[in-house]
Amino acid sequence: MTTTEMQSKIGSQLRILRINAGYVAGEKFSLDNGLNRTSYWAWENGRNITIQSFLRLLEIHNLTPVEFFKLIEERSNKQSNGKDNQKVDCDRACS
């Protein structure tokens, strides 16, 4: 997997977490959590994120880094098997 592909998966997972937390709009999520809305949009779209910002997002979602990357791995495995049943299908709902 390339760096660009992994950044895209991280961004998609951030989007899924936001939507599953009840936020349709990234702008509202970023404002409610004290995040720069432009930066947050960039992170969801696979742009570079600092470790500090990444850890802040994990704190917001009550996840450890291991739990976060496990979600990505599980989603990737389910997609490979045609069984992506996370609460939100981000490929359709987030476009």
C-alpha positions as CSV (number, residue, x, y, z in Angstrom):
1,M,0.0,0.0,0.0
2,T,1.3,3.4,-0.9
3,T,1.5,6.4,1.4
4,T,-1.2,8.1,-0.6
5,E,-3.5,5.1,-0.4
6,M,-3.0,4.9,3.4
7,Q,-3.7,8.7,3.8
8,S,-6.9,8.1,1.8
9,K,-8.0,5.3,4.1
10,I,-7.2,7.4,7.2
11,G,-9.3,10.2,5.8
12,S,-12.2,7.9,4.9
13,Q,-12.1,6.4,8.4
14,L,-12.2,9.9,10.0
15,R,-15.3,10.7,7.8
16,I,-17.0,7.4,8.9
17,L,-16.3,8.2,12.6
18,R,-17.7,11.8,12.2
19,I,-20.9,10.6,10.5
20,N,-21.3,7.8,13.0
21,A,-21.0,10.4,15.7
22,G,-24.1,12.1,14.3
23,Y,-22.4,14.9,12.3
24,V,-23.5,15.1,8.7
25,A,-21.4,18.2,8.1
26,G,-17.6,18.3,8.7
27,E,-17.9,22.0,9.4
28,K,-20.2,21.5,12.4
29,F,-18.0,18.7,13.7
30,S,-14.9,20.8,13.5
31,L,-16.5,23.8,15.1
32,D,-18.0,21.7,18.0
33,N,-14.6,20.2,18.7
34,G,-12.4,23.3,18.3
35,L,-10.8,22.2,15.0
36,N,-9.9,24.3,12.1
37,R,-12.6,23.5,9.5
38,T,-10.3,23.8,6.5
39,S,-7.7,21.5,8.1
40,Y,-10.4,19.0,9.1
41,W,-11.7,18.9,5.5
42,A,-8.2,18.3,4.3
43,W,-7.6,15.5,6.7
44,E,-10.9,13.7,5.7
45,N,-9.6,14.0,2.1
46,G,-6.3,12.3,2.7
47,R,-4.1,15.3,3.2
48,N,-1.2,15.3,5.7
49,I,-2.1,15.5,9.3
50,T,0.2,16.2,12.3
51,I,0.5,13.6,15.0
52,Q,-0.8,16.1,17.5
53,S,-4.0,16.7,15.4
54,F,-4.4,12.9,14.7
55,L,-4.2,12.1,18.4
56,R,-6.7,14.9,19.2
57,L,-9.1,13.4,16.8
58,L,-8.6,10.0,18.4
59,E,-9.3,11.6,21.7
60,I,-12.5,13.1,20.4
61,H,-13.7,9.7,19.2
62,N,-12.4,7.9,22.3
63,L,-10.1,5.6,20.3
64,T,-6.5,4.5,20.7
65,P,-4.2,4.5,17.6
66,V,-4.4,0.7,17.6
67,E,-8.2,0.7,17.7
68,F,-8.3,3.3,14.8
69,F,-6.0,1.3,12.5
70,K,-7.8,-1.9,13.4
71,L,-11.0,-0.3,12.1
72,I,-9.2,0.6,8.8
73,E,-7.9,-3.0,8.6
74,E,-11.3,-4.5,9.3
75,R,-13.0,-2.3,6.7
76,S,-10.3,-3.1,4.1
77,N,-10.8,-6.8,4.8
78,K,-14.6,-6.6,4.5
79,Q,-14.3,-4.6,1.3
80,S,-12.0,-7.3,-0.1
81,N,-14.7,-9.9,0.8
82,G,-17.6,-7.7,-0.4
83,K,-18.9,-7.3,3.1
84,D,-18.4,-3.7,4.2
85,N,-21.0,-3.4,7.0
86,Q,-19.7,-0.6,9.0
87,K,-22.5,1.7,10.1
88,V,-21.9,4.1,7.2
89,D,-20.8,3.0,3.7
90,C,-18.5,6.0,3.1
91,D,-18.0,5.3,-0.6
92,R,-21.7,6.2,-1.2
93,A,-22.6,8.4,1.8
94,C,-19.5,10.6,1.8
95,S,-19.1,11.5,-1.8
